[in-house]
Amino acid sequence: MTVDNNLDFEQVLVELEGIINHLENGDLPLDKALEDFEKGINLVQQGKARLNNAEQRIQILLQKNKDVPLDEYQSANGQSADQIDESSNDIPF
C-alpha cells in the first residue's frame, strides 16, 4: 500500500483516522493489518513533516516582525514545548 505524499495535513488526518478504525476493528488478516500499520506510520511521518514546515514558516514570519511577542507553546494537555519529548512516538493529534 502506497502513501500519497501530496496530501495536505487535513487529508493525512482523515487517512489516519480510517486506518485506526480498520485496525481497531480487529477483523483484518495479519498481512493487511501490517500493511495498514505501515501506511499509518508513513502518514504520521508525513503529518509531522507538515507540522514542522508550518512551524518553520511561522518562525520566519515572526522574525520578520520582531515586535510580535513569542509566547511559549502550550499543547492541548497543558504541556509546554520543552516538556514534550520529540523522540517519543506520542502523536500530538
MMTF fields as JSON, N, C-alpha, C and O atoms, coordinates in Angstrom:
{
  "mmtfVersion": "1.0.0",
  "mmtfProducer": "UNKNOWN",
  "numBonds": 371,
  "numAtoms": 372,
  "numGroups": 93,
  "numChains": 1,
  "numModels": 1,
  "chainsPerModel": [1],
  "groupsPerChain": [93],
  "chainIdList": ["A"],
  "bondAtomList": [4, 2, 8, 6, 12, 10, 16, 14, 20, 18, 24, 22, 28, 26, 32, 30, 36, 34, 40, 38, 44, 42, 48, 46, 52, 50, 56, 54, 60, 58, 64, 62, 68, 66, 72, 70, 76, 74, 80, 78, 84, 82, 88, 86, 92, 90, 96, 94, 100, 98, 104, 102, 108, 106, 112, 110, 116, 114, 120, 118, 124, 122, 128, 126, 132, 130, 136, 134, 140, 138, 144, 142, 148, 146, 152, 150, 156, 154, 160, 158, 164, 162, 168, 166, 172, 170, 176, 174, 180, 178, 184, 182, 188, 186, 192, 190, 196, 194, 200, 198, 204, 202, 208, 206, 212, 210, 216, 214, 220, 218, 224, 222, 228, 226, 232, 230, 236, 234, 240, 238, 244, 242, 248, 246, 252, 250, 256, 254, 260, 258, 264, 262, 268, 266, 272, 270, 276, 274, 280, 278, 284, 282, 288, 286, 292, 290, 296, 294, 300, 298, 304, 302, 308, 306, 312, 310, 316, 314, 320, 318, 324, 322, 328, 326, 332, 330, 336, 334, 340, 338, 344, 342, 348, 346, 352, 350, 356, 354, 360, 358, 364, 362, 368, 366],
  "bondOrderList": [1, 1, 1, 1, 1, 1, 1, 1, 1, 1, 1, 1, 1, 1, 1, 1, 1, 1, 1, 1, 1, 1, 1, 1, 1, 1, 1, 1, 1, 1, 1, 1, 1, 1, 1, 1, 1, 1, 1, 1, 1, 1, 1, 1, 1, 1, 1, 1, 1, 1, 1, 1, 1, 1, 1, 1, 1, 1, 1, 1, 1, 1, 1, 1, 1, 1, 1, 1, 1, 1, 1, 1, 1, 1, 1, 1, 1, 1, 1, 1, 1, 1, 1, 1, 1, 1, 1, 1, 1, 1, 1, 1],
  "groupList": [{"groupName": "MET", "atomNameList": ["N", "CA", "C", "O"], "elementList": ["N", "C", "C", "O"], "formalChargeList": [0, 0, 0, 0], "bondAtomList": [1, 0, 2, 1, 3, 2], "bondOrderList": [1, 1, 2], "singleLetterCode": "M", "chemCompType": "L-PEPTIDE LINKING"}, {"groupName": "THR", "atomNameList": ["N", "CA", "C", "O"], "elementList": ["N", "C", "C", "O"], "formalChargeList": [0, 0, 0, 0], "bondAtomList": [1, 0, 2, 1, 3, 2], "bondOrderList": [1, 1, 2], "singleLetterCode": "T", "chemCompType": "L-PEPTIDE LINKING"}, {"groupName": "VAL", "atomNameList": ["N", "CA", "C", "O"], "elementList": ["N", "C", "C", "O"], "formalChargeList": [0, 0, 0, 0], "bondAtomList": [1, 0, 2, 1, 3, 2], "bondOrderList": [1, 1, 2], "singleLetterCode": "V", "chemCompType": "L-PEPTIDE LINKING"}, {"groupName": "ASP", "atomNameList": ["N", "CA", "C", "O"], "elementList": ["N", "C", "C", "O"], "formalChargeList": [0, 0, 0, 0], "bondAtomList": [1, 0, 2, 1, 3, 2], "bondOrderList": [1, 1, 2], "singleLetterCode": "D", "chemCompType": "L-PEPTIDE LINKING"}, {"groupName": "ASN", "atomNameList": ["N", "CA", "C", "O"], "elementList": ["N", "C", "C", "O"], "formalChargeList": [0, 0, 0, 0], "bondAtomList": [1, 0, 2, 1, 3, 2], "bondOrderList": [1, 1, 2], "singleLetterCode": "N", "chemCompType": "L-PEPTIDE LINKING"}, {"groupName": "LEU", "atomNameList": ["N", "CA", "C", "O"], "elementList": ["N", "C", "C", "O"], "formalChargeList": [0, 0, 0, 0], "bondAtomList": [1, 0, 2, 1, 3, 2], "bondOrderList": [1, 1, 2], "singleLetterCode": "L", "chemCompType": "L-PEPTIDE LINKING"}, {"groupName": "PHE", "atomNameList": ["N", "CA", "C", "O"], "elementList": ["N", "C", "C", "O"], "formalChargeList": [0, 0, 0, 0], "bondAtomList": [1, 0, 2, 1, 3, 2], "bondOrderList": [1, 1, 2], "singleLetterCode": "F", "chemCompType": "L-PEPTIDE LINKING"}, {"groupName": "GLU", "atomNameList": ["N", "CA", "C", "O"], "elementList": ["N", "C", "C", "O"], "formalChargeList": [0, 0, 0, 0], "bondAtomList": [1, 0, 2, 1, 3, 2], "bondOrderList": [1, 1, 2], "singleLetterCode": "E", "chemCompType": "L-PEPTIDE LINKING"}, {"groupName": "GLN", "atomNameList": ["N", "CA", "C", "O"], "elementList": ["N", "C", "C", "O"], "formalChargeList": [0, 0, 0, 0], "bondAtomList": [1, 0, 2, 1, 3, 2], "bondOrderList": [1, 1, 2], "singleLetterCode": "Q", "chemCompType": "L-PEPTIDE LINKING"}, {"groupName": "GLY", "atomNameList": ["N", "CA", "C", "O"], "elementList": ["N", "C", "C", "O"], "formalChargeList": [0, 0, 0, 0], "bondAtomList": [1, 0, 2, 1, 3, 2], "bondOrderList": [1, 1, 2], "singleLetterCode": "G", "chemCompType": "PEPTIDE LINKING"}, {"groupName": "ILE", "atomNameList": ["N", "CA", "C", "O"], "elementList": ["N", "C", "C", "O"], "formalChargeList": [0, 0, 0, 0], "bondAtomList": [1, 0, 2, 1, 3, 2], "bondOrderList": [1, 1, 2], "singleLetterCode": "I", "chemCompType": "L-PEPTIDE LINKING"}, {"groupName": "HIS", "atomNameList": ["N", "CA", "C", "O"], "elementList": ["N", "C", "C", "O"], "formalChargeList": [0, 0, 0, 0], "bondAtomList": [1, 0, 2, 1, 3, 2], "bondOrderList": [1, 1, 2], "singleLetterCode": "H", "chemCompType": "L-PEPTIDE LINKING"}, {"groupName": "PRO", "atomNameList": ["N", "CA", "C", "O"], "elementList": ["N", "C", "C", "O"], "formalChargeList": [0, 0, 0, 0], "bondAtomList": [1, 0, 2, 1, 3, 2], "bondOrderList": [1, 1, 2], "singleLetterCode": "P", "chemCompType": "L-PEPTIDE LINKING"}, {"groupName": "LYS", "atomNameList": ["N", "CA", "C", "O"], "elementList": ["N", "C", "C", "O"], "formalChargeList": [0, 0, 0, 0], "bondAtomList": [1, 0, 2, 1, 3, 2], "bondOrderList": [1, 1, 2], "singleLetterCode": "K", "chemCompType": "L-PEPTIDE LINKING"}, {"groupName": "ALA", "atomNameList": ["N", "CA", "C", "O"], "elementList": ["N", "C", "C", "O"], "formalChargeList": [0, 0, 0, 0], "bondAtomList": [1, 0, 2, 1, 3, 2], "bondOrderList": [1, 1, 2], "singleLetterCode": "A", "chemCompType": "L-PEPTIDE LINKING"}, {"groupName": "ARG", "atomNameList": ["N", "CA", "C", "O"], "elementList": ["N", "C", "C", "O"], "formalChargeList": [0, 0, 0, 0], "bondAtomList": [1, 0, 2, 1, 3, 2], "bondOrderList": [1, 1, 2], "singleLetterCode": "R", "chemCompType": "L-PEPTIDE LINKING"}, {"groupName": "TYR", "atomNameList": ["N", "CA", "C", "O"], "elementList": ["N", "C", "C", "O"], "formalChargeList": [0, 0, 0, 0], "bondAtomList": [1, 0, 2, 1, 3, 2], "bondOrderList": [1, 1, 2], "singleLetterCode": "Y", "chemCompType": "L-PEPTIDE LINKING"}, {"groupName": "SER", "atomNameList": ["N", "CA", "C", "O"], "elementList": ["N", "C", "C", "O"], "formalChargeList": [0, 0, 0, 0], "bondAtomList": [1, 0, 2, 1, 3, 2], "bondOrderList": [1, 1, 2], "singleLetterCode": "S", "chemCompType": "L-PEPTIDE LINKING"}],
  "groupTypeList": [0, 1, 2, 3, 4, 4, 5, 3, 6, 7, 8, 2, 5, 2, 7, 5, 7, 9, 10, 10, 4, 11, 5, 7, 4, 9, 3, 5, 12, 5, 3, 13, 14, 5, 7, 3, 6, 7, 13, 9, 10, 4, 5, 2, 8, 8, 9, 13, 14, 15, 5, 4, 4, 14, 7, 8, 15, 10, 8, 10, 5, 5, 8, 13, 4, 13, 3, 2, 12, 5, 3, 7, 16, 8, 17, 14, 4, 9, 8, 17, 14, 3, 8, 10, 3, 7, 17, 17, 4, 3, 10, 12, 6],
  "groupIdList": [1, 2, 3, 4, 5, 6, 7, 8, 9, 10, 11, 12, 13, 14, 15, 16, 17, 18, 19, 20, 21, 22, 23, 24, 25, 26, 27, 28, 29, 30, 31, 32, 33, 34, 35, 36, 37, 38, 39, 40, 41, 42, 43, 44, 45, 46, 47, 48, 49, 50, 51, 52, 53, 54, 55, 56, 57, 58, 59, 60, 61, 62, 63, 64, 65, 66, 67, 68, 69, 70, 71, 72, 73, 74, 75, 76, 77, 78, 79, 80, 81, 82, 83, 84, 85, 86, 87, 88, 89, 90, 91, 92, 93],
  "secStructList": [7, 7, 7, 7, 6, 6, 7, 7, 2, 2, 2, 2, 2, 2, 2, 2, 2, 2, 2, 2, 2, 2, 2, 2, 2, 7, 7, 1, 7, 2, 2, 2, 2, 2, 2, 2, 2, 2, 2, 2, 2, 2, 2, 2, 2, 2, 2, 2, 2, 2, 2, 2, 2, 2, 2, 2, 2, 2, 2, 2, 2, 2, 2, 2, 7, 6, 6, 1, 7, 7, 7, 7, 7, 5, 7, 6, 6, 1, 7, 5, 4, 4, 4, 1, 7, 6, 6, 1, 7, 7, 7, 7, 7],
  "xCoordList": [0.844, 0.0, 0.885, 1.771, 0.644, 1.462, 0.764, -0.459, 1.579, 1.071, 1.261, 2.349, 0.207, 0.281, 1.012, 0.516, 2.186, 2.985, 2.492, 3.082, 1.426, 0.894, -0.325, -1.009, -0.606, -1.758, -1.471, -0.348, -2.497, -2.301, -2.548, -2.953, -2.304, -2.351, -3.718, -3.806, -4.775, -6.117, -6.422, -7.071, -5.956, -6.149, -5.376, -5.845, -4.186, -3.389, -4.178, -4.221, -4.795, -5.573, -6.756, -7.048, -7.437, -8.576, -8.11, -8.737, -7.01, -6.464, -6.079, -6.377, -5.412, -5.014, -6.219, -6.211, -7.246, -8.458, -9.071, -9.511, -9.096, -9.624, -8.811, -9.367, -7.486, -6.603, -6.803, -6.874, -6.891, -7.083, -8.384, -8.43, -9.445, -10.735, -10.635, -11.17, -9.948, -9.769, -8.994, -9.371, -7.914, -7.077, -7.8, -7.631, -8.599, -9.309, -10.411, -10.768, -10.945, -11.971, -11.419, -12.141, -10.152, -9.514, -9.89, -9.524, -10.608, -11.022, -10.224, -10.657, -9.074, -8.218, -7.253, -6.811, -6.928, -5.853, -4.54, -4.378, -3.632, -2.379, -1.64, -1.148, -1.555, -0.832, -1.457, -0.739, -2.773, -3.468, -3.291, -3.126, -3.324, -3.12, -1.716, -1.542, -0.72, 0.655, 0.809, 1.506, 0.157, 0.193, -0.434, 0.114, -1.587, -2.243, -1.398, -1.305, -0.791, 0.058, 1.233, 1.577, 1.844, 2.968, 2.514, 3.214, 1.365, 0.837, 0.581, 0.852, 0.057, -0.187, 1.085, 1.108, 2.146, 3.433, 3.925, 4.401, 3.808, 4.219, 3.389, 3.921, 2.094, 1.238, 1.589, 1.562, 1.916, 2.326, 3.588, 3.684, 4.538, 5.771, 5.475, 6.056, 4.577, 4.193, 3.503, 3.764, 2.625, 1.943, 2.913, 2.788, 3.887, 4.894, 5.717, 6.065, 6.026, 6.78, 5.97, 6.515, 4.652, 3.795, 3.756, 3.815, 3.659, 3.641, 4.965, 4.984, 6.071, 7.384, 7.542, 8.085, 7.069, 7.137, 6.316, 6.765, 5.125, 4.277, 4.946, 4.916, 5.543, 6.234, 7.392, 7.588, 8.154, 9.274, 8.77, 9.36, 7.688, 7.132, 6.664, 6.856, 6.051, 5.606, 6.8, 6.77, 7.85, 9.048, 9.651, 10.071, 9.694, 10.23, 9.369, 9.895, 8.058, 7.164, 7.304, 7.288, 7.44, 7.582, 8.917, 9.004, 9.947, 11.256, 11.257, 12.011, 10.419, 10.31, 9.638, 9.853, 8.831, 8.148, 8.569, 7.879, 9.68, 10.261, 9.43, 9.688, 8.44, 7.598, 6.545, 5.917, 6.345, 5.353, 5.964, 6.993, 5.337, 5.9, 5.679, 4.629, 6.654, 6.541, 6.137, 6.856, 5.006, 4.57, 4.95, 5.017, 5.198, 5.552, 4.351, 3.227, 4.613, 3.56, 3.042, 3.824, 1.729, 1.087, 0.251, -0.604, 0.501, -0.282, -1.667, -1.954, -2.517, -3.888, -3.934, -4.873, -2.917, -2.906, -2.095, -1.799, -1.735, -1.063, 0.442, 1.083, 1.032, 2.487, 3.087, 2.557, 4.196, 4.919, 5.834, 6.06, 6.354, 7.176, 8.398, 8.81, 8.981, 10.168, 9.835, 10.74, 8.557, 8.147, 7.793, 7.677, 7.621, 7.245, 8.515, 9.387, 8.615, 9.779, 9.629, 8.793, 10.447, 10.342, 10.714, 10.281, 11.494, 11.912, 10.849, 10.976, 9.809, 8.784, 7.913, 7.916, 7.178, 6.29, 4.875, 3.959, 4.676, 3.353, 2.956, 3.745, 1.747, 1.255, 0.447, -0.518, 0.823, 0.161, -1.185, -1.742, -1.745, -3.037, -3.918, -5.057],
  "yCoordList": [-1.178, 0.0, 1.236, 1.372, 2.133, 3.328, 4.503, 4.533, 5.469, 6.675, 7.822, 8.0, 8.603, 9.774, 10.875, 11.37, 11.262, 12.284, 13.693, 14.658, 13.834, 15.153, 15.512, 16.49, 14.741, 15.02, 16.225, 16.406, 17.053, 18.129, 17.57, 16.418, 18.382, 17.904, 17.332, 16.292, 18.002, 17.541, 16.193, 15.339, 16.005, 14.727, 13.61, 12.475, 13.943, 12.967, 12.502, 11.309, 13.439, 13.085, 12.192, 11.241, 12.49, 11.669, 10.253, 9.279, 10.14, 8.819, 8.042, 6.854, 8.732, 8.074, 7.596, 6.496, 8.411, 8.023, 6.757, 5.867, 6.686, 5.494, 4.254, 3.188, 4.397, 3.264, 2.82, 1.625, 3.783, 3.456, 2.694, 1.71, 3.146, 2.453, 1.017, 0.101, 0.813, -0.548, -1.426, -2.569, -0.875, -1.657, -1.958, -3.037, -1.015, -1.232, -2.281, -2.928, -2.449, -3.476, -4.867, -5.736, -5.081, -6.35, -7.503, -8.643, -7.25, -8.355, -8.429, -9.068, -7.783, -7.819, -8.997, -9.371, -9.575, -10.578, -9.894, -8.69, -10.653, -10.097, -9.3, -8.206, -9.831, -9.123, -7.758, -6.775, -7.696, -6.434, -5.471, -4.269, -5.985, -5.146, -4.551, -3.371, -5.353, -4.847, -3.81, -2.809, -4.057, -3.111, -1.775, -0.712, -1.84, -0.618, 0.088, 1.316, -0.688, -0.104, 0.638, 1.744, 0.02, 0.661, 1.956, 2.967, 1.927, 3.135, 4.208, 5.387, 3.794, 4.738, 5.392, 6.596, 4.608, 5.169, 6.196, 7.269, 5.861, 6.803, 8.078, 9.173, 7.946, 9.121, 9.971, 11.2, 9.339, 10.081, 10.891, 12.065, 10.263, 10.969, 12.137, 13.214, 11.918, 12.976, 14.122, 15.294, 13.772, 14.797, 15.599, 16.819, 14.911, 15.609, 16.551, 17.652, 16.123, 16.976, 18.222, 19.323, 18.04, 19.181, 20.158, 21.373, 19.63, 20.495, 21.218, 22.407, 20.515, 21.154, 22.263, 23.324, 22.02, 23.03, 24.256, 25.388, 24.034, 25.149, 25.934, 27.164, 25.222, 25.89, 26.743, 27.865, 26.221, 26.988, 28.236, 29.309, 28.096, 29.251, 30.315, 31.509, 29.883, 30.826, 31.537, 32.752, 30.784, 31.389, 32.431, 33.499, 32.13, 33.086, 34.345, 35.457, 34.174, 35.321, 36.166, 37.396, 35.492, 36.24, 36.964, 38.046, 36.384, 37.047, 38.289, 39.231, 38.287, 39.467, 40.609, 41.778, 40.282, 41.278, 41.071, 40.398, 41.641, 41.422, 42.038, 41.765, 42.861, 43.468, 42.503, 42.771, 41.381, 40.398, 39.538, 38.898, 39.516, 38.703, 37.213, 36.813, 36.41, 34.959, 34.418, 34.605, 33.758, 33.108, 31.648, 31.069, 31.051, 29.639, 28.81, 29.039, 27.837, 26.956, 26.073, 25.524, 25.935, 25.015, 24.038, 24.443, 22.753, 21.741, 21.643, 22.265, 20.848, 20.681, 20.115, 20.392, 19.314, 18.741, 19.586, 19.143, 20.812, 21.735, 21.628, 22.333, 20.769, 20.647, 21.801, 22.204, 22.33, 23.335, 22.631, 21.425, 23.39, 22.803, 22.079, 21.057, 22.589, 21.931, 20.677, 19.925, 20.44, 19.231, 18.094, 16.945, 18.406, 17.394, 16.755, 17.437, 15.446, 14.699, 14.42, 13.608, 15.097, 14.933, 13.518, 13.072, 12.822, 11.488, 10.447, 9.288, 10.842, 9.871, 9.598, 10.364, 8.517, 8.164, 8.642, 8.252, 9.484, 10.011, 10.932, 11.769, 10.776, 11.578, 12.716, 12.465, 13.977, 15.095, 15.442, 16.479, 14.638, 14.962, 13.761, 13.829],
  "zCoordList": [0.0, 0.0, 0.0, 0.843, -0.944, -1.045, -0.386, -0.249, 0.019, 0.644, -0.33, -0.878, -0.548, -1.41, -0.656, 0.356, -1.141, -0.466, -0.747, -0.259, -1.522, -1.845, -1.014, -1.313, 0.02, 0.872, 1.75, 2.221, 1.971, 2.938, 4.342, 4.496, 5.348, 6.73, 7.088, 7.741, 6.664, 6.995, 6.34, 6.945, 5.11, 4.427, 5.122, 5.202, 5.625, 6.376, 7.599, 7.898, 8.297, 9.485, 9.139, 9.863, 8.039, 7.613, 7.291, 7.707, 6.55, 6.202, 7.465, 7.591, 8.395, 9.645, 10.432, 10.984, 10.484, 11.219, 10.617, 11.344, 9.285, 8.628, 8.95, 9.213, 8.928, 9.242, 10.69, 10.979, 11.585, 13.005, 13.192, 13.931, 12.525, 12.628, 12.125, 12.75, 10.991, 10.464, 11.449, 11.711, 11.985, 12.897, 14.208, 14.776, 14.687, 15.95, 15.826, 16.81, 14.63, 14.438, 14.716, 15.205, 14.41, 14.726, 13.832, 14.119, 12.758, 11.9, 10.592, 9.633, 10.559, 9.374, 9.452, 10.539, 8.314, 8.311, 8.695, 8.497, 9.232, 9.727, 8.658, 8.934, 7.446, 6.382, 6.087, 5.904, 6.039, 5.785, 6.954, 6.746, 8.174, 9.36, 9.352, 9.655, 9.011, 8.944, 7.837, 8.002, 6.72, 5.601, 6.006, 5.717, 6.678, 7.151, 8.212, 8.225, 9.09, 10.127, 9.491, 9.907, 8.482, 7.797, 7.118, 7.178, 6.483, 5.859, 6.916, 6.689, 8.069, 9.151, 9.651, 9.909, 9.79, 10.224, 9.209, 9.58, 7.937, 6.887, 6.933, 6.744, 7.181, 7.284, 8.501, 8.422, 9.62, 10.817, 10.508, 10.866, 9.85, 9.489, 8.555, 8.691, 7.618, 6.692, 7.438, 7.168, 8.374, 9.168, 10.013, 10.123, 10.616, 11.419, 10.548, 10.975, 9.337, 8.415, 8.06, 7.985, 7.839, 7.522, 8.712, 8.521, 9.919, 11.107, 11.287, 11.606, 11.087, 11.202, 10.177, 10.483, 8.96, 7.916, 8.301, 8.123, 8.822, 9.247, 10.375, 10.385, 11.314, 12.43, 11.921, 12.387, 10.974, 10.414, 9.699, 9.824, 8.954, 8.253, 9.243, 9.012, 10.341, 11.366, 11.983, 12.177, 12.292, 12.877, 11.935, 12.38, 10.651, 9.672, 9.641, 9.627, 9.631, 9.609, 10.873, 10.816, 12.007, 13.26, 13.334, 13.915, 12.756, 12.772, 11.887, 12.13, 10.874, 10.016, 10.772, 10.449, 11.772, 12.578, 14.028, 14.794, 14.389, 15.714, 16.837, 18.01, 16.501, 17.527, 18.055, 19.079, 17.366, 17.786, 18.895, 18.68, 20.088, 21.177, 20.92, 20.416, 21.261, 21.168, 22.534, 23.515, 22.599, 23.823, 23.753, 22.668, 24.901, 24.931, 24.509, 24.955, 23.634, 23.141, 24.263, 25.04, 24.349, 25.285, 24.476, 23.687, 24.674, 23.964, 24.588, 25.611, 23.948, 24.427, 25.839, 26.585, 26.222, 27.566, 28.55, 29.66, 28.134, 29.041, 29.079, 29.858, 28.262, 28.249, 27.465, 26.43, 27.967, 27.204, 26.211, 26.307, 25.262, 24.196, 24.76, 24.211, 25.843, 26.384, 27.19, 27.553, 27.474, 28.194, 27.256, 27.682, 25.982, 25.004, 24.474, 23.937, 24.628, 24.166, 22.686, 22.288, 21.847, 20.404, 19.961, 18.898, 20.747, 20.339, 20.678, 20.283, 21.399, 21.748, 20.534, 19.57, 20.589, 19.493, 19.739, 19.016, 20.75, 21.019, 19.881, 19.442, 19.411, 18.312, 18.915, 19.636, 18.634, 19.289, 18.695, 19.057, 17.805, 17.206, 17.212, 16.748]
}
